[in-house]
């Protein structure tokens, strides 16, 4: 009997990177321009920064194989949202060429069923 080849498992960081790659492809297919990936600040990180016309989009990507989209509320909780917003402010302070543009916060869920793009998933509370 012939053994079947083992499919290598992606580490969580490998799976996350693959999910981000799929999200980038989906955004580009939708006509958006990717400005940056894995932007870090003293307060947090943003997975993807994209531009859609005159709007800058800060995108959080969640890649899950075990959980459904209904679990996003736990993954992108208010604390995570604050860190993303603070990182977006940091990015805009460094990259002043984007000042004056509209800003949007999206979440892309990459799961076993495919990709779900939640446009304007949250906003900054003033």
N, C-alpha and C positions, 0 to 999 in steps of 0.2 A: 504494500500500500504506500502510495506516495504522500509525503507530508506537504500540506499546503504552506505557502510562504506566509510568514508572519507580517502583518501590517504594522509598521512602527507607530507607536502612540506618540502624539505630540505632547510635549510638556505643556503646562498651563500657559507659560509665556509663549511657546511655539504656537499653541492654538490661538492665543490672543493676537499674535502677529499675523497669522493666517486670516483671522477674522477681520483685522484692520485692512489687510490687503484686499479682501473681498469688498469691504465697505468703500475703500478708495476707488475700486473699479466701478462700483455702482454709482458713486457720486460723479465720477468722470463720464460715465455713460449718460447720466442725466444732464450733462453739459456744464458741470461745475469745474472750477480750476482748483487744484490742491496747492495750497500755499506752504503748508508745513505739516509735519507729523511729529508726534511725541514731544510737544512743547512743554518744557518744564519751567516752573517758577519756584520761588521759595515756599509758596502756598499750595502747590499741587501740580497737576499735569492735565493736558488736553490731548486726546489721541490724534485728532485731525483738525486742521484749520483749512477751510475752503472758502472760495469766493463764488458767489452766484450773482452776476451783474454787479449791483451796488450794495450787496449784502455780504458781510463777513459771517461765516458760520463756524461755530466751535462745536465739534462733534465728539461725543463720548460713544465708544464702541463697546458693546457687551457681547462676548462670544460664549455661549453656553450650550452644552449638549444635553445636560441633565434637567435643566429647568426650562419652564416656558416663559413667554413674554410677560405673563401676569406677575412674575417675580421681579420685574424691573423696578418696582417701587422700592424694593429693599436694596437693590444694587446702586441705584441713582437716587439715594435718599437726600434730604435737605443738606446734610453735611457735605456730601459729595458735590452737590450742586453749588454750594458756596465755594468749594475749592476750585471748581471749574470756572466759576465767575471771576474769582480772584486771579486765576491764571490768565483768563481772557483780558482782564484789565492790565496785567503785567505785559502781555503780548502787545496790546495796543499802545502802551506807553513806550515800548521799545521800537515798535514799527509804526511810527507816526503817520506814515503815508496812508494808513487805513482809517485815520481819524475822520469823523464826519460821516462814515458809512453806517448803514443800519447793521445791527448785530442780532444774531439769532443763535439759540442753543438747541441742537438736535441730539437725539440718541438713535443709534443704529444697533439693532439687535440681530446678531447672526446666530441662528439656531439650526437645528436639524431640519426644520421646515423651509429654511431659506433666510432671506434678509427682510427685515421690517424697518422702515425708516420713519421715525417719529419726528416730524417737522415741528419746530417750536415746542419741544417737549417740556421746557421750563423757561422761566424768565427771571430776571433780577427783580427782586422786590425792593422798592425804594421807600 
